Structures are given as C-alpha cells and as structure tokens.
Amino acid sequence: MARVTLESVARHASVSTQTVSNVINAPHRVRPETLARVQAAIKELNYRPNQASRTLRTRRSRLIGARIEPPRDGVNGAVLAQFLQSLTARTQEAGYRIVVFTATDDDHECSLYEQLLDDHDLDAFVLHATHTGDRRTAWLTERRVPFVTFGRPWGAESAGAGRHGWVDVDGAQGTLAATRHLIGAGHQRIAFIGWPDDLEVGDDRRSGWASLLAVSGIHAPAGYDAGVPDGLDTGREAAAAMLDLPTPPTAIVCASDSLALGAWTEITARGLRPGADVAVVGFDDSPTAGVVGLSSVAQPYDEAAAACLRMLQELLAAPEKPPSPPAPILLPPRLVVRASG
C-alpha cells in the first residue's frame, strides 16, 4: 500500500499542499471550514507527517514541557491531571508531544527548563500555578522561550498581563454562582472555607462569595470566613469550628473539593446530612465529587488546554519575528449541583 503523503491529502481535500502544511503547523492561519475539511482528509487517509523531516525543515522538536504535581490527598492531583490529560490529547492530535517533569519550587523548575532545552531542545512550555513574584515567567521571557500559562499573572505582574499569553478560569464567578444557588435555595447563613490570604487564586474564589453576600444584604458573622491550607483534615477542622458557633451556617462554599470533602466528613460525623441539614459546595469538580454527590464548580479543562495549544502554535509559527502576545482568555466555570446542595 502506497504511503500517504502531504500531496495525497491536498488532492483529497482539494487544497494546496501549503494549506495542508498550515493545518498541521499553524492551524490558526486556516479558515475554519477549510481546516475542518483538511483535518477530515487527514483522518480518513490516516496521514502521519514524517517527524524527522519535519524537525529538519522547521527546526522544531515539537516537544512541549509541562510540570506535574506529586499526589497529595487523592483529590488535588486528580484535578491537575484532568488538565494535563486534555493538554496531552490536544497536543498529540496536533502532532506535538508533552514532556513532563516535577519540580520543588520556581528555582528548581527554571534549572530544569535549562536542562530540558539543552538536552531535548524543547519548543515551548505550559506553566500552571502562577503566583506573585513568579520567577518562571521572567526566566522564559528573558530567554525568549515560547510559553503560555494556565493561570493569570498575579501581583505586580498583573500590570503587564499582556506580556505573555495566558488562559485562566474565573474563580470569582464560580463561587458567586455557588453562592447564588444557595441563596436561591433559601440559605441566609452561608460560610466560606478558603485558603490563607497570601494565595491569589484563593482570594479570587473568596471574592465571588463575599461580593454576592454584600450585594444581597446578607451578613457573614465572625467565624464564617476561614483561611486554611488545602486538605481534607484542614477542611474538616474549619467546618467543625463553624458548626460549633452559636449560630452555625446552614451552607458552606469551599475553595476546593479537598476542603469541601473535609467539611462533608465533619457534617456526617455529627449525624447531619450534607444537603438536607448543611449544604456544601466545592470547587474543581474532581472525580471524587461525582462519586459522593458533592456539588462543585467545574473548570473547563479541555477548553483551557485547547486555548493554550492555540496560543503556543501562534507563537511557534513565527520564530524569527515573534508576534504580539496572544490576547488573554478568561473562561467561565460551570456549577454542577448534586445532593450536597
């Protein structure tokens, strides 16, 4: 059987070979209807570009680096895994491969960037867990290494938010939606379990809860706002302190599913029913949330991964003259209501 070539795909889709090349290497340059037609032809003919010749021609390894997190409580690791799984699938469809690594902090991660670039000639990186004073973005920017972040710039970096491409999920809108749902269900005593004040993502998620209570005229008394390290045990301890208050909350919004599952454990340990006696809503819609019936805010991981890849392809398409940083994308989350509230 004759090998399927670029020319074969072009004839099948009634386009030029350059158009097929653009679909593979720079799909953002191709009109949507043409892109769909060529992608259908590639799939139908089972065309696989010759990686070796492509690397020589484009001087690209088509390798993208991404850090993975060690497992912690069985919930948080699964959350990031959903994004990385979507990113891996999306990049694979586009003819790229993900190279994963672990790092203990920013300095360690930057040293690994240098090693990966020297040893494997990676094309780009996808970063996550952005934070104030993020050394990684400065390191990559100074060396003109293409990258995007799943997470927006924070702190002083936010003033230069257009300096690099980023995709994020609107955490404030997520907790606002959860709080609105609880108010609609008749709750007036709604507490929040989040992270310490120095964690920007946690502040963002807390703000949605706080802002809606304020405009709704609902007061959150002392003890209704807890900031603790993420985890099942800390979530349970925070919920216990709230339920011991003279006027305990009837609903609790949490900054993560780990915290929410900890609160769930404390509620049930007291003989109360999550949802019926005390409502609880998490954030991230982890697989565990679906199993136990925990209401949670779902992040659009596949959409975020696709957006990150599009941004990288735009950057990689013009290596000699990098384009302006892609416009940032802030994606809306979705509230998934289950038995817990």
Salt bridges, closest charged atoms under 4 A:
GLU33 OE2 - ARG31 NE 3.99
GLU44 OE1 - HIS12 NE2 3.20
GLU69 OE2 - ARG67 NH2 2.28
GLU69 OE2 - HIS128 NE2 3.97
ASP106 OD2 - HIS131 NE2 3.05
ASP106 OD1 - ARG136 NE 3.75
ASP107 OD1 - ARG135 NH1 2.32
GLU109 OE1 - ARG67 NH1 2.54
GLU109 OE1 - ARG136 NH1 3.37
ASP134 OD2 - HIS131 NE2 3.93
ASP134 OD2 - ARG136 NH2 2.75
GLU142 OE1 - ARG143 NH1 3.50
ASP168 OD2 - ARG152 NE 2.59
ASP203 OD1 - ARG206 NH1 3.73
ASP204 OD2 - ARG152 NH2 3.31
ASP225 OD1 - ARG206 NE 2.94
ASP244 OD1 - ARG270 NH1 2.96
GLU266 OE1 - ARG236 NE 2.82
GLU266 OE2 - ARG270 NE 2.66
ASP277 OD2 - ARG273 NE 3.20
ASP284 OD1 - ARG205 NH2 3.62
ASP285 OD1 - ARG338 NH1 2.89
ASP302 OD2 - ARG90 NH2 2.67
